């Protein structure tokens, strides 16, 4: 038993892992390993990558990986079905250099090290690993993959322990026997009686019968058979069963749409956005801001920097993104699981970390815990006094990062939306499924600001709690005109309010409605009321224009970003403003 147990632990011990490796010999800047290759054997996959000064690896959906590769040359590592070895196949492309794959928003996660990188992952079949150096040099040449095997020998322990017990028992019995023999002066045996001799002997030779084995012989034979049976077999290895990772989904569900980003992925994106915008705000640098902002959000932020560069005490218009704000609601766009689709959009609501009050509403699921299903009473300000901030993030193409297209302050509670693990369908700007085509929502809102109740769209909107309408509407315009007329030297004020050219992003809600973004622009021209008079600029208009008095007058342009809730086609609810941001974009002297 001792011998069999030790042999199982040594000579007959199964291997602890399956180890495969391959060396690429091409100048391709990228190497791709699909999930099906990583699932050739069961268990957690350990990759060891060498062969370049900088080693970078990232993983994501297979369709996203190939979308990022695009027209670049790459190596595809697979397992040869005949030999079971890793092989590398070169796929020629138009590009031999690519950007660095590190820190791309497209990946579930990425890793980087110098010269050598070792990592363990558990990827499902519909994910893939992308390997590169710095993008200009060839991809690391040496790639090894290891899968763990069940090398346990469950019978070796009992055999060794049992054999040791029997050995000790035998030694004890031997010592007892020796002791008794010595005390009794040796063994006492009676002489056996001699058999009686036959007088007549048979001339026929006697036949010999085989000797029968005693109990000891049977035990020895059984132990030998057991040793052969136990020593010649090893535990069967578990069947190859892929273990899905929470970030990548599971195979077999490729026909279902998936969210554009996962929650951990979005947390990293938001952190990167906050850091970039904070750096831009500190340096008043629109170039840095442009790395993480675009569209109307960047336009308003750039105007703030222009104003602050001339007057550090000026009040900025763009909402601030607090450094300690956390994600209170995330609504990623749904995308097809097996095809590439861009641009992609994600709506995020940020709020203070110290409060448990979640203003936005989200469908309750296992992935959306502690999120109420009813709108909170105070939708715009947390108990700490900090406003909730809405980010509309857009990724224009696979190799670009997500950028803030809209940066707004929350005004009203958001209707119930899907859980982040499900995502929201992206509707077309001319979708007929809503009470108003999304492309017309901004136009109708601008018409109401210009014409008030006389607008044909007035009945479709609820502006009773809309702060932007109060600041830009006809009542505010009339008040400003009266104030200019009351001056010692009256001025003429003319307004023009139109829909802007910002992206119209439409994300569906759970009640068949949608969240719709739009922009509006309002231009105010102030001219002298009398011939020879001058218009005196003050405040931000003076700061931006640089002209204190003008006989021509001034043109002042304001920009507004708006997030609407548009109900379903058969609903009687009005369109409401959920969030907005507005501010001065430019102020110049009239030509």
Secondary structure, 3 states (H helix, E strand, C coil): CHHHHHHHHCCCCCCCEEEEEEECCCCCCEEEEEHHHHCCCCCCEEEEEEEEEEEEEEEEEHHHHHHHHCCECEEEEEECCCCCCEEEEEECCCECCCCCCCCCCCCCEEEEEEEEEEEEECCCCCEEEEEECCCCCCCCCEEEEEEECCCCCHHHHHHHHHHHHHHHHHHHHHHHHHHHHHHCCCCCCCCCCCCCCCCCCCCCCCCCCCCCCCHHHHHHHHHHHHHHHHHCCCCCCCCCCCCCCCCCCCCCCCCCCEECCCHHHHHHHHHHHHHHHHHHHHHCCHHHHCCCECHHHHHHHHHHHHHHHHCCCCCCCCCCCCCCCEEEEEEEEEECCCCCCCCEEEEEEEECCCCCCCCCCECCCCCCCCCCCCCCCCCCECCCCCECEEEEEEECCCCCCCEEEEEEEECCCCCCECCCCCCECECCCCCCCECCCHHHHHHHHHHHHHHHHHCCCHHHEECCCCHHHHHHCHHHHHHHHHHHHCCCCCEEEEEEEEECCCCCCEEECCCCCEEEEEEEEEEEEEEECCCCCCEECCHHHHHHHCCCEECCCEEEEEEEEEEEEECECCCCCCEEEEEEEEEEEEEEECC
